[in-house]
Amino acid sequence: MAEINEITPNEEKKVLNFVQQIVADDLAAGKNGGRLNTRFPPEPNGYLHIGHAKAICMDFGVAEMMGGTCNLRFDDTNPQKEDTEYEQSIMRDIRWLGYDWGDRLYYASDYFPKLYDFAIRLIKEGKAYVDDQTSEQIAQQKGTPTQPGINSPYRDRSIEENLDLFQRMNAGEFEEGSHVLRAKIDMASDNMHFRDPIMYRIIKKPHWRTGDKWKVYPMYDFAHGQSDYFEGVTHSICTLEFVPHRPLYDYFVRELAGDSAKDYCPRQIEFNRLNLTYTLMSKRKLLQLVKENLVSGWDDPRMPTLCGLRRRGYTPQSIKNFIDTIGYTKYEALNDISLLEHAIRDDLNKNANRVCAVINPVKVVITNYPEDKVEMMEMDNNPEQDGAGTHSMPFCREIYIERDDFMEEPPKKFFRMTPGKEVRLKGAYIVMCTGCTKDAQGNITEIQCTYDPDTLSGTEGSTRKVKGTLHWVSARHSQDAEVRLYDRLFAVENPSAESETDFRQLLNPESLKVVTNAKIEPYLAQVAKAEDKFQFQRIGYFCVDPDSTEGHLVFNRTIGLKDSWAKEQKKG
């Protein structure tokens, strides 16, 4: 029997969520011979998003925790929407999250012959029939939750005629939509899914793995449970929308297994989906955003896809921590995206090196500093990490600071640079603004300061306190960089709830701003590689974009140092 790793019996009730507890109880009872085998069954018709990450963490995580195995099975039953591009992206994303399926890679298409034979068997047993009606007619005859359905006029066809028609369907004799194979169960059932569900439909597009071999393809409800059974899956863990499907799942599996179901039968368990504020999880709508060029692709850093989150700078650990925080329940909920943002801030605060970058630069001339002098200032890499060390940053007469860090006529509690007031340049000296230069339009082109040579950080003279500390870079040594300031993709809290509004109209027009003349310190220019993460001092966390080339670094804003969005919403 599999054992729960690192968990003693006395601790189980404290640390296990309800799904893990069900699995633990089944193992303790010796069900399925003490085996544990879960599966993650994505459809290869789109890129994985953070909602799928919750399922991945459960499917692979519970197997890892309790000494079982987890299969990766592609539910490739609809060749009209599937592609190898999606297959490969899904495998990359699962591995990026830190999970692996080993030698347990499967496809629903692996079971097409077995599923077809099972359908033939049901026809021969009088439990399935071919229906010639349109999908609209079938839907109308299904009734409502309070009214029973109406039998199809083709429900009592002979076994011989159903066999002949089904085989001809697969031979390609009929057009798509002209015939379907339905299970003959109960048109008066309280469960709408039992009202003669469709098992097979005709699709004439070649399958990306099986080519032209098949012209009929199984529906999800018919293929899923049987695929679990063929693989020996013990626990089929899925989301709450499949609760009403569970009786049909059990029905088909028990029809397939017969008496063997007493010894082994997969068990379906449901948990709540991951829903986020300011986010859409619909693959159909995400695909529309991509196809209509409203985003730059599936990996656009504003997208909730795992490849988009990775490109933006999110880490696997931050996503896992977020999922642990919101947990697994039997109730749907809308989770505040600020919880996800807190998780990445917390992770990067511990692990990202601190560097200096100026996004909106204005030049500062320190008039009493020698023109040719250059000093190397020691800057902490990460004060949150023991042994993270330091790096050197050049300081000279001319530097850049953020334009927003200077005001000629500041309001109260403005503790940054202003005429006649002192501020500290981080890791360097205290300076005082003595004036500024403007162009003909009144824009500030240069700020003049003087420095106090006895106030160098780390020396005895550094004990003098001032209220403001600014980040900076050397004008002579800094390099240009492109910075993409990403924000939330949607401007409304729950875009899914705005059913009467075109979701495209809900997009946040401020979700991306591109700065092409940012200035970065030379250390950052030297060490930055694609997907590296850094904290830009006083600004936020940034990730090196794969678009970067030699001499042209591109940084994506992962998240600000604080939740400025919430403050802006309160102001509004």
DODOBA-645536 format. One line per 8 residues: number of its first residue (from 0); for each residue x, y, z of C-alpha. Coordinates in Angstrom, 1 decimal, padded with zeros to 4 digits. Layout:
NUM	X Y Z  ...;
END
This chain:
0	000.0 000.0 000.0  001.2 003.5 -000.8  002.2 005.7 002.1  001.8 009.4 002.7  005.2 011.0 002.5  006.3 013.0 005.5  002.9 012.8 007.2  002.1 010.8 010.2;
8	-001.5 009.5 011.0  -001.9 012.0 013.8  -001.1 014.9 011.4  -003.3 014.0 008.5  -006.5 015.8 009.6  -004.5 019.0 010.1  -002.7 019.1 006.8  -004.8 017.3 004.3;
16	-007.4 019.1 002.2  -010.7 017.2 001.5  -009.5 015.6 -001.8  -006.3 014.4 -000.2  -008.3 013.0 002.8  -010.5 011.0 000.4  -007.5 009.6 -001.3  -005.8 008.8 002.0;
24	-008.9 007.1 003.3  -009.2 004.9 000.1  -005.5 003.9 000.5  -006.0 003.1 004.2  -009.1 000.9 003.2  -007.0 -001.0 000.7  -009.1 000.0 -002.3  -007.7 -000.7 -005.8;
32	-005.1 -003.0 -004.1  -003.6 000.0 -002.3  -002.6 001.7 -005.6  -002.8 005.4 -006.3  -002.8 006.6 -009.9  -004.1 010.0 -010.8  -004.0 011.8 -014.2  -004.0 015.2 -015.7;
40	-006.1 015.1 -019.0  -005.8 018.4 -020.9  -007.3 019.0 -024.3  -004.5 020.0 -026.8  -006.6 022.9 -028.1  -005.0 025.8 -026.4  -002.3 026.9 -023.9  -002.6 026.1 -020.2;
48	-003.6 028.9 -017.9  -003.4 029.4 -014.2  -006.7 027.6 -013.6  -005.0 024.5 -015.1  -002.1 025.0 -012.7  -004.5 024.4 -009.8  -005.5 021.1 -011.3  -001.9 020.2 -012.1;
56	-000.8 020.8 -008.5  -003.6 018.6 -007.3  -003.2 015.8 -009.8  000.5 015.5 -009.6  000.8 016.8 -006.1  -001.5 014.3 -004.4  000.3 011.4 -006.2  003.7 012.8 -005.1;
64	002.6 013.3 -001.5  001.1 009.8 -001.2  003.6 007.7 -003.1  001.5 007.2 -006.2  001.9 008.1 -009.9  000.2 010.6 -012.2  -000.3 010.2 -015.9  -000.4 012.9 -018.5;
72	-003.1 012.1 -021.0  -004.1 014.3 -023.9  -007.9 014.3 -024.4  -007.5 014.5 -028.2  -011.0 013.6 -029.4  -011.7 016.7 -031.5  -009.3 017.1 -034.5  -011.0 020.3 -035.5;
80	-009.4 022.2 -032.7  -006.2 020.4 -031.8  -002.6 020.9 -032.7  000.9 019.7 -031.9  001.8 023.3 -030.9  -000.6 023.0 -028.0  000.6 019.5 -027.1  004.2 020.7 -026.8;
88	003.3 023.9 -024.9  001.4 021.9 -022.3  004.3 019.5 -021.7  006.7 022.5 -021.3  004.3 024.2 -018.8  003.9 021.1 -016.7  007.7 020.6 -016.5  008.1 024.3 -015.7;
96	005.8 023.9 -012.7  008.2 021.2 -011.5  006.2 018.0 -012.3  006.9 015.1 -014.6  004.9 012.1 -015.9  007.9 009.8 -016.5  006.9 007.1 -018.9  003.2 007.6 -018.4;
104	002.3 009.8 -021.5  -001.0 008.8 -023.0  -003.6 010.0 -025.5  -007.3 009.3 -025.7  -006.6 008.5 -029.4  -004.6 005.5 -028.1  -007.9 004.0 -027.1  -010.0 004.8 -030.2;
112	-010.0 001.1 -031.2  -011.1 000.0 -027.7  -013.7 002.7 -027.5  -015.1 001.8 -030.9  -015.3 -001.9 -029.9  -017.1 -000.9 -026.7  -019.6 001.2 -028.7  -020.3 -001.8 -031.0;
120	-020.8 -003.9 -027.9  -023.4 -001.5 -026.5  -025.2 -001.4 -029.8  -025.3 -005.2 -029.8  -026.7 -005.2 -026.3  -029.4 -002.8 -027.3  -027.9 000.0 -025.2  -027.0 002.4 -028.1;
128	-028.6 003.6 -031.3  -027.9 005.9 -034.3  -030.0 009.1 -034.4  -030.5 011.0 -037.7  -031.8 014.2 -036.1  -030.1 017.5 -036.0  -028.4 018.7 -032.9  -031.1 021.3 -032.5;
136	-033.9 018.6 -032.6  -032.0 016.4 -030.1  -031.6 019.4 -027.7  -035.3 020.3 -028.0  -036.4 016.7 -027.2  -034.2 016.4 -024.1  -036.8 018.4 -022.1  -035.9 020.5 -019.0;
144	-034.8 019.7 -015.5  -038.5 019.7 -014.5  -039.9 018.1 -017.7  -039.0 014.7 -019.0  -037.5 014.3 -022.5  -039.2 012.8 -025.6  -037.9 009.7 -027.2  -036.1 010.0 -030.5;
152	-038.1 008.5 -033.4  -035.0 006.5 -034.1  -034.6 005.1 -030.6  -036.1 001.7 -031.4  -034.1 000.9 -034.5  -033.1 -002.7 -034.8  -029.6 -003.7 -033.6  -028.7 -004.7 -037.2;
160	-029.7 -001.3 -038.6  -027.7 000.5 -035.9  -024.6 -001.6 -036.4  -024.8 -001.0 -040.2  -025.3 002.8 -039.8  -022.6 003.2 -037.2  -020.1 001.3 -039.4  -021.1 003.4 -042.4;
168	-020.6 006.5 -040.3  -017.0 005.5 -039.7  -016.6 004.6 -043.3  -017.3 008.2 -044.2  -020.5 007.7 -046.1  -022.4 010.4 -044.2  -021.9 014.1 -043.8  -020.9 015.7 -040.5;
176	-024.0 016.4 -038.3  -026.2 014.0 -040.2  -025.9 011.1 -037.7  -024.8 010.6 -034.1  -024.6 007.5 -031.9  -026.5 007.9 -028.6  -026.6 005.8 -025.5  -030.1 004.4 -024.7;
184	-030.5 005.1 -021.0  -033.5 007.1 -019.7  -035.2 010.1 -021.3  -037.1 010.8 -018.1  -034.1 010.8 -015.8  -033.7 013.6 -013.3  -030.1 013.9 -014.5  -030.2 015.6 -017.9;
192	-026.9 013.8 -018.8  -028.7 010.5 -018.6  -031.2 011.5 -021.3  -029.6 009.4 -024.1  -026.3 011.2 -024.3  -024.4 011.4 -027.6  -021.4 009.0 -027.6  -020.0 009.6 -031.2;
200	-020.3 012.2 -033.8  -018.9 012.4 -037.4  -015.8 014.6 -038.0  -014.1 014.3 -041.4  -011.0 016.4 -040.6  -007.8 014.2 -040.3  -006.6 013.6 -036.8  -003.2 015.0 -036.0;
208	-002.1 011.5 -034.7  -004.3 009.0 -036.4  -004.7 010.6 -039.8  -007.8 009.5 -041.8  -008.3 006.3 -040.0  -011.4 007.5 -038.2  -014.5 009.4 -039.3  -016.3 009.1 -036.0;
216	-014.9 010.5 -032.7  -016.1 009.9 -029.1  -017.6 012.6 -027.0  -015.8 013.6 -023.7  -018.3 011.8 -021.4  -017.9 008.6 -023.4  -014.1 008.7 -023.7  -013.0 010.0 -020.4;
224	-014.0 007.4 -017.9  -013.1 004.6 -020.2  -009.6 006.1 -020.8  -009.2 006.3 -017.0  -010.2 002.6 -016.7  -007.8 001.5 -019.5  -004.9 003.2 -017.8  -005.7 002.0 -014.3;
232	-006.4 005.4 -012.9  -007.7 005.2 -009.4  -008.8 008.8 -008.7  -010.1 011.0 -011.5  -009.9 014.5 -009.9  -011.7 017.3 -011.7  -013.6 020.5 -011.2  -017.1 021.1 -009.9;
240	-018.8 021.5 -013.3  -018.4 017.7 -013.7  -020.4 016.8 -010.6  -023.6 016.2 -012.6  -021.5 014.2 -015.1  -020.2 011.8 -012.4  -023.2 009.4 -012.5  -022.7 009.0 -016.3;
248	-019.0 008.6 -015.8  -019.7 005.7 -013.4  -022.4 004.3 -015.7  -020.1 003.9 -018.7  -017.2 002.6 -016.6  -019.4 000.0 -015.0  -020.8 -001.1 -018.3  -017.3 -001.5 -019.6;
256	-015.8 -003.2 -016.6  -018.8 -005.5 -015.7  -018.1 -007.7 -012.7  -014.4 -006.5 -012.6  -015.7 -003.1 -011.3  -016.0 -004.8 -007.9  -012.2 -005.0 -007.6  -011.2 -001.9 -009.5;
264	-013.1 001.2 -010.6  -011.8 004.8 -010.9  -013.4 007.3 -008.6  -014.3 010.8 -009.7  -013.7 013.6 -007.1  -014.5 017.3 -007.8  -013.0 020.5 -006.4  -013.7 024.2 -007.1;
272	-012.2 025.9 -010.2  -009.7 028.8 -009.9  -011.4 032.1 -010.8  -009.5 035.4 -010.6  -010.6 039.0 -010.5  -009.6 041.1 -013.5  -009.1 037.9 -015.5  -010.8 035.7 -018.0;
280	-010.2 031.9 -018.0  -012.3 031.0 -021.1  -009.9 029.3 -023.6  -012.3 030.4 -026.4  -012.0 034.1 -025.4  -008.3 033.8 -024.8  -008.0 032.4 -028.3  -010.0 035.3 -029.7;
288	-007.6 037.8 -028.0  -004.7 036.0 -029.7  -006.3 035.7 -033.2  -007.5 039.3 -033.2  -004.1 040.6 -032.2  -005.5 042.2 -029.0  -002.5 040.7 -027.3  000.9 039.7 -028.8;
296	000.3 036.0 -028.4  -000.4 033.2 -026.0  002.7 034.2 -024.0  001.8 037.9 -023.8  002.7 038.8 -020.2  -000.8 040.1 -019.6  -002.4 036.7 -020.3  -003.3 034.3 -017.5;
304	-001.5 031.5 -019.5  001.4 029.8 -017.7  003.7 030.8 -020.6  002.5 034.4 -020.2  003.0 034.4 -016.5  006.5 032.9 -017.0  007.4 035.6 -019.5  006.2 038.2 -017.1;
312	008.4 036.9 -014.3  006.2 034.7 -012.2  007.9 031.7 -010.7  006.6 028.2 -010.2  006.9 028.5 -006.5  004.9 031.7 -006.3  002.1 030.0 -008.2  002.2 027.0 -006.0;
320	002.2 029.2 -002.9  -000.8 031.1 -004.2  -002.7 027.9 -004.9  -001.9 026.6 -001.4  -003.2 029.9 000.0  -006.6 029.8 -001.7  -006.9 026.0 -001.2  -009.4 023.4 -002.5;
328	-013.1 023.5 -001.6  -016.5 022.3 -002.9  -017.7 025.9 -003.4  -017.0 028.2 -006.3  -015.3 031.4 -005.4  -013.8 034.5 -007.1  -010.3 034.9 -005.8  -008.7 038.4 -005.5;
336	-005.8 038.7 -007.9  -003.9 040.6 -005.3  -003.4 037.3 -003.5  -001.5 036.1 -006.6  000.4 039.3 -006.8  001.3 039.0 -003.1  002.7 035.5 -003.7  005.1 036.7 -006.5;
344	006.2 039.7 -004.5  006.9 037.5 -001.5  008.9 035.0 -003.6  010.9 037.6 -005.5  011.6 039.7 -002.4  013.5 036.7 -001.1  015.2 035.7 -004.3  015.6 038.6 -006.7;
352	018.8 040.7 -006.7  018.4 044.4 -006.2  019.7 046.7 -009.1  019.3 050.3 -010.1  017.3 051.3 -013.2  015.8 054.7 -014.0  012.6 054.4 -016.1  011.9 058.1 -016.8;
360	015.3 059.7 -016.6  016.3 063.3 -016.0  020.0 064.3 -015.7  021.4 065.6 -012.4  024.8 067.4 -012.4  026.6 067.4 -009.1  028.4 070.7 -009.6  031.0 070.4 -006.8;
368	032.0 066.8 -007.7  035.3 066.5 -009.8  034.5 066.1 -013.5  036.9 063.2 -014.1  036.4 061.4 -010.9  034.7 057.9 -010.7  034.0 056.1 -007.5  032.7 052.5 -007.2;
376	029.9 052.2 -004.7  029.1 048.8 -003.1  025.5 047.9 -003.5  023.8 045.0 -001.7  022.5 042.2 -004.0  019.8 041.0 -001.7  019.6 042.0 002.0  017.0 039.2 002.5;
384	019.5 036.5 001.6  022.5 035.6 003.7  025.6 035.5 001.6  024.0 037.2 -001.4  027.0 039.6 -001.5  027.4 042.9 -003.2  028.2 044.4 -006.6  029.9 047.6 -007.6;
392	028.2 050.6 -009.3  030.0 053.6 -010.7  029.3 057.1 -009.4  030.4 060.3 -011.1  029.5 063.9 -011.6  026.5 063.4 -013.9  023.8 060.9 -012.9  020.2 060.1 -013.8;
400	017.3 060.0 -011.4  013.5 059.5 -011.9  011.8 062.6 -013.3  009.0 062.0 -010.7  011.6 062.3 -007.9  012.0 066.0 -008.5  009.5 068.9 -007.9  010.2 072.6 -007.9;
408	007.1 073.3 -005.7  006.4 070.2 -003.8  003.4 069.5 -001.6  003.7 068.6 002.0  005.3 065.2 002.8  007.2 065.2 -000.5  010.6 063.9 000.7  012.3 063.6 -002.6;
416	014.5 066.1 -004.5  013.4 069.7 -004.3  015.3 073.0 -004.2  017.1 073.7 -001.0  016.4 070.3 000.5  018.8 067.3 001.0  018.2 063.7 000.0  020.5 060.7 000.0;
424	021.5 058.9 -003.2  021.2 055.3 -002.3  024.6 053.8 -001.5  026.4 057.1 -002.1  026.2 060.7 -000.8  023.7 063.2 000.5  023.1 065.9 -002.1  021.2 069.2 -002.1;
432	019.4 070.6 -005.1  020.5 074.1 -006.0  018.5 074.7 -009.2  017.3 073.4 -012.6  017.4 074.1 -016.3  014.3 074.2 -018.5  013.7 074.2 -022.2  011.5 076.7 -024.1;
440	008.3 074.7 -023.2  009.1 074.7 -019.5  010.2 071.1 -019.4  013.1 070.4 -017.0  016.2 069.2 -018.9  018.7 069.2 -016.1  018.9 069.5 -012.3  021.9 070.9 -010.4;
448	023.0 069.7 -007.0  025.9 069.8 -004.6  027.1 066.9 -002.6  028.5 066.6 000.9  031.7 064.5 000.6  031.6 063.5 004.3  028.3 061.6 003.9  029.4 058.5 001.9;
456	027.3 055.5 002.8  029.1 053.0 004.9  031.5 055.5 006.4  031.5 057.4 009.7  029.9 060.4 008.0  027.0 058.4 006.8  025.1 058.6 010.1  023.5 061.9 009.3;
464	019.9 061.3 008.5  017.7 062.8 005.8  014.1 061.8 005.0  014.5 060.9 001.4  016.6 058.3 -000.4  016.7 058.1 -004.2  017.9 055.5 -006.7  020.2 056.6 -009.5;
472	022.5 055.5 -012.3  025.7 057.0 -013.7  025.0 059.0 -016.8  028.4 058.1 -018.3  028.3 054.4 -017.5  024.6 053.5 -017.8  023.1 051.7 -020.7  019.8 052.1 -022.5;
480	017.1 049.5 -022.1  013.5 049.0 -023.1  011.0 048.5 -020.3  007.5 047.2 -020.8  005.2 048.3 -018.0  002.5 045.6 -017.8  -000.7 045.9 -015.8  -004.0 044.0 -015.5;
488	-005.5 043.1 -018.8  -009.1 043.9 -017.9  -010.4 047.1 -016.3  -013.3 045.5 -014.5  -013.1 043.2 -011.5  -015.2 040.4 -012.9  -015.2 040.4 -016.7  -016.9 037.0 -016.8;
496	-019.9 038.5 -015.1  -020.4 041.3 -017.7  -022.4 039.0 -020.0  -024.1 041.8 -021.9  -020.9 043.6 -022.8  -018.4 042.5 -025.4  -015.4 041.3 -023.4  -013.1 043.2 -025.8;
504	-014.7 046.5 -024.5  -013.6 045.6 -021.0  -009.9 045.5 -021.8  -007.7 047.9 -019.8  -006.3 050.5 -022.2  -003.4 051.1 -019.7  -002.4 047.4 -019.6  000.9 048.1 -021.5;
512	003.2 051.1 -021.7  006.5 050.8 -023.4  009.5 052.9 -022.4  012.4 052.9 -024.8  014.9 055.2 -023.1  015.2 053.7 -019.6  018.7 053.7 -018.1  020.2 050.7 -016.3;
520	023.4 050.3 -014.3  026.3 048.4 -016.0  026.2 045.4 -013.7  022.6 044.7 -014.8  023.6 045.0 -018.4  026.4 042.5 -017.9  024.6 039.8 -016.0  021.0 039.9 -017.3;
528	019.8 036.8 -019.2  016.4 035.8 -020.5  013.9 035.1 -017.7  016.2 036.4 -015.0  014.3 038.4 -012.3  015.5 041.6 -010.6  014.1 044.1 -008.2  014.5 047.6 -009.6;
536	015.2 049.6 -006.5  012.1 051.6 -005.4  010.1 050.6 -008.5  009.2 047.0 -008.6  010.1 043.5 -009.9  011.2 043.0 -013.5  012.0 040.0 -015.7  014.3 039.9 -018.7;
544	012.2 039.3 -021.8  013.3 036.7 -024.4  013.0 039.5 -027.1  016.3 040.8 -025.6  019.3 040.8 -027.9  022.9 041.7 -027.4  023.0 045.4 -026.8  019.3 045.7 -026.4;
552	017.8 044.4 -023.2  014.1 044.3 -022.7  012.5 044.1 -019.2  008.9 043.2 -018.4  007.4 044.6 -015.2  006.3 041.6 -013.1  004.7 043.6 -010.3  005.2 046.8 -008.4;
560	006.6 046.9 -004.9  003.2 047.7 -003.5  -000.4 047.2 -004.6  -000.8 050.6 -006.3  -003.9 049.3 -008.2  -005.9 049.0 -005.0  -005.0 052.6 -004.1  -006.0 053.9 -007.5;
568	-009.3 052.1 -007.3  -010.1 053.7 -003.9  -009.3 057.1 -005.3  -011.6 056.5 -008.2;
END
